[in-house]
Amino acid sequence: MGSEGEGGSSDPRRSTYGRAYWLRRCEGFFVETSGKRIGRVAGIRYGERSNEPAVLEVRAGIFGRKVLLISVDDIAEIAPESRRVILRDPEEGRS
């Protein structure tokens, strides 16, 4: 295969894989809002169609004892290179 260099595509986090790909592979990613860390993705729950993630199970709190269920609809961005899931600002949804 050889060396890909800095701009190579051998690291999938630097690829063009889409949102659906990363939703299925975001366990362990940090979950944040604009400027505040909420917790870490502990699991992915699937909805009616078994191949589509519907909810992220997020461990929050000092010791990760609190479990939050966050709809994938609330996700603004997935940043695989920094292993982060960024949630929409609650104000964004209001018109």
URURFEN-V872051 format. One record per residue. N is the residue number from 1. RES is the residue in one letter. PHI is phi in radians with two decimals (NA if undefined). PSI is psi as a letter, one per 30 degrees, with the letter a starting at -180 (NA if undefined). OMEGA is omega in radians with two decimals (NA if undefined). Layout:
# URURFEN-V872051
<<N/RES/PHI/PSI/OMEGA> <N/RES/PHI/PSI/OMEGA>>
This chain:
# URURFEN-V872051
<<1/M/NA/e/3.10> <2/G/1.44/l/-3.12> <3/S/-1.39/k/-3.13> <4/E/-1.67/f/-3.12> <5/G/1.34/a/-3.08> <6/E/-1.07/e/-3.06> <7/G/-1.62/g/-3.08> <8/G/-1.21/l/-3.09> <9/S/-1.86/g/-3.13> <10/S/-1.27/f/3.09> <11/D/-1.66/j/-3.08> <12/P/-1.09/f/3.11> <13/R/-1.21/f/3.13> <14/R/-1.85/g/-3.05> <15/S/-1.77/a/3.11> <16/T/-1.70/g/3.09> <17/Y/-0.97/k/-3.04> <18/G/-1.58/a/-3.10> <19/R/-1.00/e/-3.11> <20/A/-1.04/e/3.12> <21/Y/-1.05/e/-3.07> <22/W/-1.30/f/3.05> <23/L/-1.07/e/-3.14> <24/R/-1.35/f/-3.03> <25/R/-2.22/g/-3.05> <26/C/-1.75/g/3.07> <27/E/-1.03/k/-3.12> <28/G/1.60/f/3.12> <29/F/-1.24/k/3.03> <30/F/-1.34/k/3.09> <31/V/-1.94/k/-3.08> <32/E/-2.38/l/2.89> <33/T/-1.85/a/3.13> <34/S/-1.13/j/3.07> <35/G/1.57/f/-3.11> <36/K/-2.26/k/3.09> <37/R/-1.44/k/-3.11> <38/I/-1.62/e/-3.09> <39/G/3.00/a/-3.10> <40/R/-2.28/k/3.13> <41/V/-1.17/k/-3.14> <42/A/-1.79/f/-3.13> <43/G/-2.94/l/3.13> <44/I/-2.19/k/3.12> <45/R/-1.90/k/-3.09> <46/Y/-1.77/k/-3.10> <47/G/-1.55/b/-3.10> <48/E/-0.99/e/3.08> <49/R/-1.57/j/-2.98> <50/S/-1.07/f/-3.11> <51/N/-1.68/g/-3.13> <52/E/-2.03/j/3.06> <53/P/-1.05/k/3.14> <54/A/-2.04/e/-3.03> <55/V/-2.49/k/3.00> <56/L/-1.75/k/3.04> <57/E/-1.62/j/-3.04> <58/V/-2.02/k/3.05> <59/R/-1.55/k/-3.09> <60/A/-2.23/l/3.13> <61/G/1.57/l/-3.05> <62/I/-1.02/e/-3.10> <63/F/-1.86/g/3.13> <64/G/1.22/g/-3.10> <65/R/-1.45/f/-3.12> <66/K/-1.52/k/3.13> <67/V/-1.93/k/3.08> <68/L/-1.95/k/3.04> <69/L/-1.88/j/-3.06> <70/I/-2.04/k/3.12> <71/S/-1.14/k/3.09> <72/V/-1.13/f/3.08> <73/D/-1.18/f/-3.14> <74/D/-1.53/g/-3.12> <75/I/-1.53/k/3.10> <76/A/-1.53/e/-3.03> <77/E/-2.75/k/2.97> <78/I/-2.06/k/-3.10> <79/A/-1.95/i/-3.07> <80/P/-1.11/e/-3.11> <81/E/-1.13/f/3.10> <82/S/-1.94/g/3.10> <83/R/0.95/h/-3.12> <84/R/-2.28/k/2.97> <85/V/-2.01/k/-3.11> <86/I/-1.86/k/-3.12> <87/L/-1.50/l/3.06> <88/R/-1.14/k/3.00> <89/D/-1.21/k/-3.12> <90/P/-0.96/f/3.13> <91/E/-1.24/f/-3.11> <92/E/-1.08/e/-3.06> <93/G/-1.28/f/-3.09> <94/R/-1.60/k/3.10> <95/S/-2.15/NA/NA>>
